[in-house]
Amino acid sequence: MSYLGVGVSPGTVPVYHNTKVLDRKIRITELVLRCVILGLGVVAAVLIGTDSQVLEIFSIKKKAKFTDMKALVFLVIANGLAAGYSLIHGLRCAVSMSRGSVIFSKPLAWAIFSGDQVMAYITVAAVAAAGQSAVFAKLGQPELQWMKICNMYGKFCNQVGEGIASAFVVSLSMVVLSCISAFSLFRLYGGNKNKSTSW
């Protein structure tokens, strides 16, 4: 039973439904997360994409760059995609907040949910692959006779580590954002719209 915005829970405790406040908090959280993803995604891509170090061994120069590890290339591309995607949806969020509108279109909500899910999976996969490569570079793999690269290319490894840390925050933010978009989508299918339930 619901009247004047007050519902009744099974234990006869009044439950207050203030959806406008909840909608506003969700939109602000979504906008903040999209801005974080945009900023840190660009930071991660720039840190890793511009990283290089030259090492001279017996008059032979060897340059380490991010393209030497395919996992780092994937991470730069994934963070660039996440930043661009968040820019587009951040603008959409800002426009919807200024208009005071909420998504009531199920196809649009499904599109946003699907895009957020895909970007979350891509960023998590990229961070996992780059993290594993970074572990091999830092610790080596004695059983396979892979040496510790970071002992020779310290500056390169430190900057890559900073980029991976930024990308990790991006991936966590994308996961939280995909949960928010799932909530926004599936509440459109909610059963609490003008229904009276009797216990």
N, C-alpha and C positions, 0 to 999 in steps of 0.2 A: 504494500500500500504506500502510495506516495502522494503527498500534497504539500504545497508551498516549499518545494525543494527539500523536504524532509522525508526520508525513507525509514522503514522499520526493519531492523535486522531480526534474525530468528530469535535472538535473546531479548527482544523488546528494547534494544538500545537504539536511540535515534541515530540515523546515519545521514549526514548532510552531503548533498551533491552540489558542489559549486564548480560546474564544468568550465566556466569562463576563466577562473583563476588557474585551473589545471591546464587549460589550453594555452594560456599565456606563458605559464612556466615551461611547458613543453616546447613552445616555439622559441623562447629565449634560450633554453638549453640546446636546442637543435642549432640555432644560429651561432652560439658560442662554440659548439663542437665543430661546426663547419669552418669557422674562422681559425680554430686551432689546427685543424687538418690542413687548411690552405697554407697557413704560415709555416708550420713544421714540415709539411710535405715539400715546400719550396726549399726550406733550410736543408733538409736531408738530401734532396736531389742536388743542390748546389755544393754542399760539403763533399759528397762522394764524387759527383761529376767533375769537379775541378781539382780533385786530389791527384797529385803525382809527386814522385820523388826520384831523383837520379842517384844511383850508387855507382861508384867507380871502383872496379876491381882489376888490378894490374893493367891500367890504362884502357880498360874496356868499360864503357858506360852502359849501364842497364837502367832503363827508366821503368818504374812501376806506375801503372795507371789503372783506373777502375775498369777499363775494358779488358784487362787481363783476366778478370774473374767474371764469368757470365752471371753469377748470382748477384754481383754488384750492378751489372747492367740492368738486370731484371728489377732490382730495387730502385734504381734511378727512374726507370720507366714507370713502375708502379706508383711511386710517390708523385711523379709528374701528373699521371692520370688522376690520382686521388686529389691533388691540389686543383686541377682544372675542373673536375667533377664537383668539388666542394665550392669552388667559386660560382659556378652556375647555380647550384642549389642554395648557396648562401644568398645570392641575389634574389632568388625566388622567395626565400624565407623573409628577407627584409621587405620585399614588396608586399607579401601577404600580411606581415605584421603592421605595416603602415596603413594598409586597407582595413585591417581588423578582421580579415577573413580566415576561415579554417577550411582545410581540405574536406569536402564532402563528396568528391567524385571518386568512386571506387576504382575506375581505371587509372586515374592519376596516382592514387595512393598505391596501387599495385605496381605501377612503373617506378615510383620512388623507392618502394620497399625492395623491388628486384634489383634496382641499380645499387642501392646501399648494400645489399647482400653480396652482390658480385664484387664491389669495391672492397668490402670487408675481407672476403676470401682472398682476393688478389694481394692486398697489403699484408695479411697475415702470412700467406705463402712466401711472399718476397722477403719479409723479415726473417722467417724461419730458414730460408735458403741462405740468405746473407749471413745470418748468425752462425750457421753450421760452417760456412766457408771461413768466417772469422775465427772460429775455434781452431780449425785446421791451420790457419795462418799463424795464430798465436802459440798453439801448443805442438803443432806438427803431428805426424803419425809415424812413430818409430817402426812399427810393424811393416809399414809400406815404404819405409825410408824417405818419408816426406819431412823435410826440415822445417824448422821454425822460421818463417819468413819475417815475422815482426822483429826478430833480433837484428835484422839487417835494415829493414825499412820501418823504423820506429815512428817517424812523423806521418808517413802514409797510413800506418795502422791506427794511430791515434785519431786521425781525422776521419777515417772510415768508421771507427768505433763511435765517434760523436754522431756521425750520420745515421748509423744503425740505431743508436739510442733515440734520436729524433723520429726515425721511421717506426720504432716500437711504440712510441706515444701516438703516432698517427694511426697505427693499426688498432691499438686499444680504443682510440676515439672512434674509429670506423665501426668497431664491434658494438660499442655503446650506442652509436648513432643508428645502426641497423636494428637494435632492440627498440629504440624510440620509434623508428618508422614502422616496425612490426606492431607496436602498441597502437600507433595512429591508424594503421590499416585495420587491424582486427577489432578495434572499438567501433568501427563503422558497421560491423556485423553484430554489435552488442544487443542484448535482449532487454535492456532497461529503458527503452523508449516507450513511455506511456503504457506500460504493462502493469497490471496489478497482480501480485502473487499472493496467494493465501497459503499459510503454513499449517 
